[in-house]
Amino acid sequence: MRIREQHDFREATVAAHQTGKGYKVYSTQFEVHHSTVRKIIHKWKTFKTSDCAMLRETAKDPRATCLS
């Protein structure tokens, strides 16, 4: 999946969850494993977003981008 497709998939998963159906119902609808759907919903409930978080800002530490 491309990044934009992942974002659209996550938003569609959250929207389907808000209708009140179970994980397995819309995991079969989206053709993914139910644990994937559960992870997305759990992240949305915890952080109120389903986007991927940035892991590290390398601009603050220029040594992190050094190859040698």
ROSE-4610 file (N, C-alpha, C; in Angstrom, 1 decimal, always signed):
// ROSE-4610
residu = [M/M/M/R/R/R/I/I/I/R/R/R/E/E/E/Q/Q/Q/H/H/H/D/D/D/F/F/F/R/R/R/E/E/E/A/A/A/T/T/T/V/V/V/A/A/A/A/A/A/H/H/H/Q/Q/Q/T/T/T/G/G/G/K/K/K/G/G/G/Y/Y/Y/K/K/K/V/V/V/Y/Y/Y/S/S/S/T/T/T/Q/Q/Q/F/F/F/E/E/E/V/V/V/H/H/H/H/H/H/S/S/S/T/T/T/V/V/V/R/R/R/K/K/K/I/I/I/I/I/I/H/H/H/K/K/K/W/W/W/K/K/K/T/T/T/F/F/F/K/K/K/T/T/T/S/S/S/D/D/D/C/C/C/A/A/A/M/M/M/L/L/L/R/R/R/E/E/E/T/T/T/A/A/A/K/K/K/D/D/D/P/P/P/R/R/R/A/A/A/T/T/T/C/C/C/L/L/L/S/S/S]
num = [1/1/1/2/2/2/3/3/3/4/4/4/5/5/5/6/6/6/7/7/7/8/8/8/9/9/9/10/10/10/11/11/11/12/12/12/13/13/13/14/14/14/15/15/15/16/16/16/17/17/17/18/18/18/19/19/19/20/20/20/21/21/21/22/22/22/23/23/23/24/24/24/25/25/25/26/26/26/27/27/27/28/28/28/29/29/29/30/30/30/31/31/31/32/32/32/33/33/33/34/34/34/35/35/35/36/36/36/37/37/37/38/38/38/39/39/39/40/40/40/41/41/41/42/42/42/43/43/43/44/44/44/45/45/45/46/46/46/47/47/47/48/48/48/49/49/49/50/50/50/51/51/51/52/52/52/53/53/53/54/54/54/55/55/55/56/56/56/57/57/57/58/58/58/59/59/59/60/60/60/61/61/61/62/62/62/63/63/63/64/64/64/65/65/65/66/66/66/67/67/67/68/68/68]
x = [+0.8/+0.0/+0.9/+0.4/+1.1/+0.7/+1.4/+1.1/-0.3/-0.7/-2.0/-3.1/-2.9/-3.8/-3.9/-2.8/-2.8/-3.7/-3.5/-4.2/-5.7/-6.1/-7.5/-8.1/-7.3/-7.7/-7.9/-7.0/-7.2/-8.4/-8.7/-9.8/-11.1/-11.1/-12.3/-12.6/-11.5/-11.6/-12.2/-11.8/-12.3/-13.8/-14.1/-15.5/-16.4/-15.9/-16.7/-16.9/-15.9/-15.9/-17.0/-17.1/-18.1/-19.5/-19.7/-21.1/-21.6/-20.6/-21.0/-20.8/-20.3/-20.1/-18.8/-18.6/-17.5/-16.2/-15.1/-13.8/-13.9/-14.5/-14.5/-15.4/-16.4/-17.3/-16.6/-15.9/-15.2/-13.8/-13.3/-12.0/-12.2/-13.4/-13.7/-14.1/-14.7/-15.1/-13.8/-12.8/-11.5/-10.5/-10.8/-9.9/-8.6/-8.6/-7.4/-7.6/-6.6/-6.7/-7.4/-8.2/-8.9/-8.0/-6.8/-5.9/-5.4/-5.3/-4.9/-5.9/-7.2/-8.2/-8.3/-8.0/-8.0/-6.9/-5.7/-4.6/-4.9/-5.6/-5.9/-6.9/-7.9/-9.0/-8.4/-7.5/-6.9/-6.1/-5.3/-4.5/-5.4/-6.5/-7.4/-8.1/-8.4/-9.0/-8.0/-6.8/-5.8/-5.3/-5.0/-4.3/-5.3/-6.5/-7.5/-6.9/-6.0/-5.6/-5.2/-5.3/-4.9/-3.7/-3.1/-1.9/-0.7/+0.3/+1.6/+2.4/+3.0/+3.7/+5.1/+5.7/+7.1/+8.0/+8.9/+9.7/+10.8/+11.5/+12.6/+12.8/+13.1/+13.5/+15.0/+15.6/+17.0/+17.5/+16.7/+17.2/+17.7/+17.3/+17.7/+19.1/+19.4/+20.7/+21.3/+22.2/+22.8/+23.6/+24.1/+24.9/+24.2/+22.9/+22.0/+22.0/+22.3/+22.3/+23.7/+24.7/+26.1/+26.3/+26.9/+27.1/+28.4/+29.4/+30.6/+30.7]
y = [-1.2/+0.0/+1.2/+2.2/+3.5/+4.3/+5.3/+6.1/+6.7/+7.3/+7.9/+6.8/+5.6/+4.5/+4.0/+4.0/+3.6/+4.6/+5.9/+6.9/+6.8/+6.6/+6.4/+5.1/+4.1/+2.8/+3.0/+3.7/+4.0/+4.8/+5.8/+6.7/+5.9/+5.0/+4.2/+3.2/+2.7/+1.7/+2.4/+3.6/+4.4/+4.7/+5.1/+5.5/+4.2/+3.1/+1.8/+1.5/+1.7/+1.4/+2.3/+3.5/+4.4/+4.0/+3.2/+2.7/+1.7/+1.1/+0.1/-1.3/-1.6/-3.0/-3.6/-4.9/-5.5/-5.5/-5.9/-5.9/-6.9/-8.1/-9.1/-8.7/-8.0/-7.6/-6.7/-5.7/-4.8/-5.3/-6.3/-6.8/-7.7/-8.3/-9.1/-8.1/-7.0/-6.0/-5.4/-5.1/-4.5/-5.6/-6.8/-8.0/-7.9/-7.6/-7.6/-8.4/-8.7/-9.5/-8.7/-9.3/-8.5/-7.9/-8.4/-7.8/-6.5/-6.4/-5.1/-4.0/-4.4/-3.5/-3.1/-4.1/-3.8/-2.8/-3.0/-2.1/-0.6/-0.5/+0.9/+1.5/+0.8/+1.3/+1.6/+0.8/+1.0/+2.3/+2.5/+3.7/+4.9/+4.8/+5.9/+6.3/+5.3/+5.5/+6.2/+5.7/+6.2/+7.6/+7.9/+9.1/+10.0/+9.6/+10.4/+10.7/+9.9/+9.9/+8.5/+8.3/+7.0/+7.1/+8.3/+8.5/+8.0/+7.7/+7.2/+8.4/+8.1/+9.2/+9.2/+10.4/+10.5/+10.0/+9.2/+8.5/+9.4/+10.1/+10.9/+12.1/+13.3/+14.4/+14.5/+14.3/+14.3/+15.8/+16.7/+18.1/+18.6/+18.0/+18.4/+17.8/+16.7/+16.0/+15.7/+16.5/+16.3/+15.0/+14.6/+13.4/+12.1/+12.2/+11.0/+10.8/+11.8/+11.6/+11.3/+11.3/+11.1/+9.6/+9.4/+8.0/+7.4/+8.2/+7.6/+7.4]
z = [+0.0/+0.0/+0.0/-0.7/-0.7/+0.5/+0.8/+2.0/+2.0/+0.8/+0.7/+0.9/+0.3/+0.4/+1.9/+2.6/+4.0/+4.8/+4.5/+5.2/+5.0/+3.7/+3.3/+4.0/+4.0/+4.6/+6.1/+6.8/+8.2/+8.5/+7.7/+7.9/+7.6/+6.6/+6.4/+7.5/+8.1/+9.2/+10.4/+10.7/+11.8/+11.6/+10.4/+10.0/+10.2/+9.7/+9.9/+11.3/+12.1/+13.6/+14.2/+13.8/+14.4/+14.1/+13.1/+12.8/+13.9/+14.6/+15.7/+15.3/+14.2/+13.8/+14.5/+14.4/+15.1/+14.2/+14.7/+14.0/+12.8/+13.1/+12.0/+10.8/+11.1/+10.0/+9.0/+9.5/+8.5/+8.2/+8.9/+8.4/+7.2/+7.1/+5.9/+4.8/+5.1/+4.2/+3.5/+4.3/+3.8/+3.4/+3.6/+3.3/+4.0/+5.3/+6.1/+7.3/+8.1/+9.3/+10.4/+11.2/+12.2/+13.2/+13.5/+14.4/+13.8/+12.5/+11.9/+12.2/+12.0/+12.3/+13.7/+14.6/+16.0/+16.4/+15.8/+16.1/+15.7/+14.5/+14.0/+15.0/+15.4/+16.3/+17.6/+18.1/+19.4/+19.4/+18.3/+18.2/+18.1/+17.4/+17.2/+18.6/+19.4/+20.7/+21.6/+21.5/+22.5/+22.1/+20.8/+20.4/+19.7/+19.4/+18.6/+17.2/+16.7/+15.3/+14.9/+13.6/+13.1/+12.2/+12.1/+11.3/+11.9/+11.1/+11.7/+12.3/+13.4/+14.1/+13.6/+13.6/+13.2/+14.3/+13.9/+14.9/+15.5/+14.7/+15.2/+14.3/+14.9/+14.1/+14.0/+12.9/+12.7/+12.6/+12.4/+12.4/+13.7/+14.8/+16.1/+16.4/+15.8/+16.0/+14.7/+14.2/+12.8/+12.8/+13.9/+13.9/+13.5/+13.7/+13.3/+11.8/+11.0/+9.6/+9.0/+9.9/+9.5/+9.1/+8.0/+7.5/+8.0/+8.4/+8.9/+10.4]
